[in-house]
Amino acid sequence: MIVLALAYGAFMSETFRAGIQSIERGQIEASRALGLNYIKMMRFVVLPQAIRRVLPPLGNDFVSMIKDSALVSAIGLNDITQRAKTTSGSNFRYVETYLTAAVLYLTLTIVLSLGVKLLERRLRSTMR
């Protein structure tokens, strides 16, 4: 789990770095011309624009993290896939158990995707 957290932490930090660097130089120069210091420039000018740009890839990273969490069952940690494996082995109901696990993963990814979509729509409406 620690390795998974570190790997996705690196992915997400790279996503935020790219989002911050994607802000046009003119925006930064304009905020400095207005007399904003670095913290205010980042808080009021750069980060609001960067968050709008990094939201779609960030949502993709979260969905991928949910899917990749099934890989930790290979090393023995209990997650949805590991629980399905042990439950189906004890009661010999493989189809029902793995179908339930698939529905759980599908529900998690759909809810997360819809949440990101709603957040994008909300941020887009405030941008107008």
C-alpha positions as a printed NumPy array, in Angstrom:
array([[  0.   ,   0.   ,   0.   ],
       [  2.872,   2.36 ,   0.759],
       [  4.393,   1.74 ,  -2.672],
       [  1.022,   2.339,  -4.336],
       [  0.601,   5.583,  -2.381],
       [  4.102,   6.751,  -3.271],
       [  3.684,   5.899,  -6.952],
       [  0.37 ,   7.701,  -7.291],
       [  1.662,  10.564,  -5.169],
       [  4.419,  11.013,  -7.74 ],
       [  1.904,  10.857, -10.61 ],
       [ -0.35 ,  13.411,  -8.969],
       [  2.464,  15.776,  -8.048],
       [  3.614,  15.657, -11.673],
       [  0.06 ,  16.414, -12.785],
       [ -0.097,  19.465, -10.511],
       [  3.359,  20.614, -11.635],
       [  2.289,  20.429, -15.26 ],
       [ -0.927,  22.28 , -14.485],
       [  0.911,  25.099, -12.739],
       [  3.453,  25.375, -15.539],
       [  0.669,  25.501, -18.123],
       [ -0.488,  28.889, -16.873],
       [  0.569,  31.559, -19.326],
       [  3.476,  33.765, -18.396],
       [  1.306,  36.842, -18.956],
       [ -0.944,  35.858, -16.059],
       [  2.015,  35.744, -13.702],
       [  3.42 ,  39.024, -15.003],
       [  0.02 ,  40.693, -14.671],
       [ -0.331,  39.569, -11.06 ],
       [  3.136,  40.882, -10.264],
       [  2.258,  44.164, -11.989],
       [ -0.722,  44.412,  -9.649],
       [  1.679,  44.09 ,  -6.711],
       [  0.719,  40.615,  -5.561],
       [  3.377,  38.701,  -3.673],
       [  4.156,  35.066,  -4.531],
       [  1.651,  33.513,  -2.123],
       [ -1.231,  35.748,  -3.23 ],
       [ -0.284,  35.255,  -6.882],
       [ -0.422,  31.486,  -6.461],
       [ -3.636,  31.587,  -4.387],
       [ -5.682,  34.024,  -6.443],
       [ -4.296,  33.74 ,  -9.979],
       [ -2.304,  30.592, -10.728],
       [ -3.931,  27.825,  -8.644],
       [ -7.568,  28.531,  -9.605],
       [ -6.629,  28.251, -13.275],
       [ -4.346,  25.268, -12.713],
       [ -6.988,  23.321, -10.789],
       [ -9.411,  23.663, -13.695],
       [ -6.755,  22.258, -16.012],
       [ -5.611,  19.358, -13.83 ],
       [ -9.051,  18.152, -12.78 ],
       [ -9.604,  15.729, -15.716],
       [ -6.209,  13.989, -15.433],
       [ -6.54 ,  13.968, -11.659],
       [ -9.886,  12.192, -11.95 ],
       [ -8.278,   9.653, -14.274],
       [ -5.518,   9.083, -11.727],
       [ -8.064,   8.438,  -8.972],
       [ -9.973,   5.945, -11.109],
       [ -6.708,   4.203, -12.022],
       [ -5.748,   4.078,  -8.362],
       [ -8.99 ,   2.305,  -7.513],
       [ -8.369,  -0.2  , -10.282],
       [ -4.727,  -0.708,  -9.331],
       [ -5.629,  -1.318,  -5.705],
       [ -6.693,  -4.781,  -6.852],
       [ -3.015,  -5.472,  -7.507],
       [ -2.229,  -5.303,  -3.799],
       [ -4.192,  -8.505,  -3.315],
       [ -1.279, -10.269,  -5.024],
       [  0.874,  -9.459,  -1.992],
       [ -1.741, -10.531,   0.507],
       [ -3.429,  -7.327,   1.607],
       [ -7.19 ,  -7.465,   1.969],
       [ -9.019,  -5.469,  -0.641],
       [-12.166,  -6.189,  -2.636],
       [-10.463,  -8.727,  -4.889],
       [ -8.789, -10.566,  -1.998],
       [-12.05 , -10.694,  -0.071],
       [-13.833, -12.085,  -3.139],
       [-11.144, -14.737,  -3.522],
       [-11.378, -15.932,   0.075],
       [-15.177, -15.774,   0.163],
       [-15.625, -17.662,  -3.1  ],
       [-13.125, -20.289,  -1.967],
       [-15.008, -20.905,   1.263],
       [-18.517, -21.164,  -0.165],
       [-17.79 , -22.233,  -3.781],
       [-19.915, -19.438,  -5.253],
       [-17.396, -17.968,  -7.64 ],
       [-19.736, -16.281, -10.113],
       [-21.805, -14.455,  -7.508],
       [-18.802, -13.394,  -5.473],
       [-16.714, -12.087,  -8.361],
       [-19.769, -10.454,  -9.927],
       [-20.341,  -8.609,  -6.651],
       [-16.7  ,  -7.508,  -6.611],
       [-16.988,  -6.305, -10.218],
       [-20.13 ,  -4.333,  -9.378],
       [-18.35 ,  -2.753,  -6.399],
       [-15.397,  -1.675,  -8.568],
       [-17.749,  -0.412, -11.272],
       [-19.772,   1.546,  -8.713],
       [-16.654,   3.105,  -7.21 ],
       [-15.281,   4.19 , -10.579],
       [-18.619,   5.513, -11.856],
       [-19.284,   7.504,  -8.686],
       [-15.778,   8.963,  -8.783],
       [-16.076,   9.801, -12.491],
       [-19.45 ,  11.483, -11.976],
       [-18.048,  13.431,  -9.04 ],
       [-15.184,  14.711, -11.165],
       [-17.617,  15.578, -13.974],
       [-19.827,  17.566, -11.574],
       [-16.8  ,  19.348, -10.164],
       [-15.621,  20.23 , -13.675],
       [-19.077,  21.568, -14.543],
       [-19.166,  23.622, -11.353],
       [-15.72 ,  25.088, -11.987],
       [-16.641,  25.814, -15.619],
       [-19.756,  27.713, -14.538],
       [-17.756,  29.874, -12.114],
       [-15.274,  30.661, -14.867],
       [-17.866,  32.514, -16.968]])
